[in-house]
Amino acid sequence: MSLQDHYAGTMVSVERYDSLEGQVALVTGATRGIGEQIAIQLAEHGATVYAGARDTADVGASDQRPVELDVTDDGTMRAAVDRIEAETGRLDVLVNNAGVGGPKVPLGEAAVEDLDSTLEVNLRGPVVLTKLALPLLLEGDGSRVVNVSSGMGALGEGMSGGWPPYRVSKAGLNGLTTYLHGEYHAQGLIANAACPGWVRTDLGSLAAPRSPAEGADTPVWLATFEPGSTSGRFWRDRAVIDW
């Protein structure tokens, strides 16, 4: 399938898989909210989906493979990647979705331990998991890393209004995206970041205008990119936005 998308003021062709049949995806934070919907939609596209969860009993979908994965626990991340390699021998899509909001107050009022715990989940976890998954990702041509980011971490949109570790961690996740593109795109890796918008989740609140399924749309869309597609960009509603 070929789509035309707005890209830095020009139109570019994005080649996408019609089906992910035969491909393997790992989604972190897959038991609720946007992550749950990403896992559901990837399975609907035909992928074998490993649903990362701190408690695998929370994964109720019969067409997903629950895998213990806590992004604050290096051992579970390593074990999850090892299991995927042992069972399938491949990893085509890694979706770094797991995240927490952290303290909402300005930085000067935030507790250091709350800053640490937010950065650990939102930034350190994705960096370490991606490192562990890279050998398997790079075995295939055109494997995708999709980082679920936020407009709250966009440098060009300004960052006033509290939530300091959340904003900084999402800016860092965008940095991971551009790094992966610069370092590994020549080896076939496709890395992109997605802003799901304001979504009705525990983090976004019931006042948010978007459903989790709507929030999952762009991350799932990015997960269907074929080899050679656009990489190293930040997307919202299937269009490139500024960092």
N, C-alpha and C positions, 0 to 999 in steps of 0.2 A: 504494500500500500504506500503510495506517495502522497504526502501532504505538503502544502505550502504554508510556511509560518513566518511571521514577522520577526526579523532578526537584525537588530541594530540599524533599523531604518530601511532594510532591504528584504527581499523575499528569498528564502532558501528552501531547497527541497529536503524533506526529512523522510527517509525510507524507514518503514515500520513493519514489524512482523504482524501478519494477520492472526497468527496463533503462536503461543509459546509452548506448544506440545513438544515434549522431549527436553525442555529446558528446566533448570532448577533455580529456585529463588529462596533467599533467606531474608526474612523480615523481622526486625527487632521491635519489641513493644507491640506484639501482634494480637494481644488479647482484648483490646478495647480501642474505642475512638478511631482515629485515622489509620493507625496501624492494623487494626482488625479489618477495616474495609480494604486496605491495600492487599492484605493476604487473601481476602475473599475474592477480590477482582482479579488478582493474578492467577488464582486457581481457576476462575471462570475463563481466563484466557488460555488455559490448558497447562500451565506450569505446575511442576511438582513444588509445592510450597512448604518450606520449613518455617513454622510459626514460632518465633523466639518468645519465650515466656519465663519469668522467674518461677512460676508454678505451672507446670504443663497441664494440670487439671483444669486450668482456666481456658484452654483451647478446646472449643466444643465442635468445631467443624470437622466432619468426617473426611473431607477431601484435602485436609492439611496434615502435615506431620509435626506434632508438637515436639519442640526441642528445648531443653532447659538452657536458658541464656539470660544472664544478668550482666549488663554492661559495666557494672562496678566490680565484677569478679572475673579476672583474667582466665581462671581455670575453666569456668563454664563457657567462655567465648572460645577458648582453644578446643575444648571438648566438642562444642557444636560444629565447628569447622571440620574437625577430625571425623565426626560421625557422618557429615555430609559427604566427605571424600570417600569414606569406606562404603557407604551405601549407594552412591551414585557416580562417584568419580569425576564430578564436575560441579561448577557453580557459575551460573550465567548472570544472576542478578543478586546484588546485595542492596537492601534498602535499610539505611540507617535512620530509623524512625523514633526509637525510644527517646523520651525526653521528659523533663520536669520544668515547672515554672520557676521555682525558687522564690526568694524574697522579692516583694514588689516595691519595697521602700528604696529611696535613693541610696547610693553606695555608702555614703557616710553613716547611714543608720543601720546597715545590714550587718549581721553577725558573720564572722569569718567562716565558721563551720558551715553556714548555709551557702556561702559563696563556693566553698570547696565542694560540697555535695552536688550543687547544680552543675558546676563545671565538669565534675567527674562523670556525671551521667550524659550530659549534652555534648561534650567535646572529647574528653579523654576516651570515653567508651567507644565512640565511632572511629577515632584514630587507631586505637589498639585493635579493634575488631577488623577494620579494613586491612591493617598490616598482616594480621593472621590469615585473612582470606585471600590476600593478593596472589600467593603462589597458585592457588586453585583458579582464581579469576583469570589469571594471565595464561592459563593453559588453553583457554578458548579465545577465538577471535571475536572481538566486539562485545565482551562481557560488560555489564553496566553496574555502576555504583550510583545509587540515587540517594542523596542526602536530603532529608526532610528538614528544611530550614524555616525561616520566618522573615517577613518584612520588617519585624522588630529588630532584626540584626542587619538590615540594609544600611550601609554607611550613608548613602545618598538621601535616605528618607529621614535622617535625623534620629537621635536616640534619647530624647528627653522623655520623662514620664515614668521613671522607676524601672523595675525589673532589671537591674544591672547585670547579674550573672547570666540571665537568660539572653539578653541582647548580645553581650560579649561572646557567649558560647555559640550563638547562631552565626555571628560574624566570623568566628573561628571555623565553624563548619563550612561556611562559604570558602574560607581560605583553604581548607582541606580539599574542597572540590577543585579549585584552580590548581592546587599543587598536584593532585592526582592526574589532572589533564596534562599539565606541563611535563610531568615525570614519566607517565606511562601511556599517554595517548598513542605514541609511536609504536607501542607494543600491542595496540588494539583496544585498550581500555577506554570506555566511554563513561565519563563522570559528569554528573549534573546535579544541581541543587534545585529544590522546589519550595516555593512558598504556597502552602495550601489555602491561605486566606484565613479569615476569622471563622472558626468552626465550633459547633456545639459539642464540646468535649469537657472533661473535668477542668482542663486548663482554660479553654475558651469561654466557658459559661453558657448557660441556656439562652443568653441574650444574643449570641452569635447568629448571623444570618445563614450560615452554610451548615449542611449536614455533614457528618463524617464521610459519607459516600462522595459528596461533592469535593470535600477536601482531598480525598484520595485520588481524584481523577488525574491531576497532572503528574504526581509521582508514578502512577501506574502507566500513564502514557509514555513517560520517559523510559520506563522499564521495557518498552516494546521497540526501542530504537534498534535498527539493524547496524551491522559493522560499518564504520566510516561516517556515521551520523554526527551531527553537531554535538560538541562536548565542551566542558569547561564553562558552562553558562548557568545563570540563575533564571528560573522560570516561574511564572504565575499565570494560571489560566491558559496554559500551552503557548505562551508567548514569552520571549526574553525580556527580563527587566534589569534595571541597573543594580549593581552591587551596593 
